[in-house]
């Protein structure tokens, strides 16, 4: 009832680069039965198309909900926007889970 839903996303090319950097994540996504995902093996274009469609569907479903915020994590104002949405100051914003690649 009083919950804020935050959809945090990023450019699909950057998302795919991140997926490819995380061990076997792409292989796991490839064989997973996910809503809207076509058959595998997935091309780069297919992965990005699925990711973009997923976000569009969520944004359309949540459209008009005052407790919904869709945010690009690369937006320099992301911490302030999220803070306003949840009524708290965001004290840290950065990359906690860097990998070697």
C-alpha positions, 0 to 999 in steps of 0.5 A: 500500500505505501511501498515505492517500486523502483525500476532501475535500468541502464542502456541495453548495450551497457546492460549486456556488457555487464551480463557478459562480464558476470561469469555464466550469467548470459548462459543462465539467461539463455536457458531460462524461461523468462517472460517474453524471451524468445528461444535460445541461443540469444544473439546480442540483438536478441538479448537487448531486444528482450531487455528493452521490451521487459522494461517497456512492459513494466513501465507501461504496466506501472504508468500513472502509479505515483509510487513507481519510479523508473530510473537510469542508474547512469543518471547523475541525479539518480540518488537524489531522485530515488531519495525524493521517492523514498523520503530519505537521503541516499548516502552512497551511490557507486559500484560496490560489485565491480568484477575483474573484466 
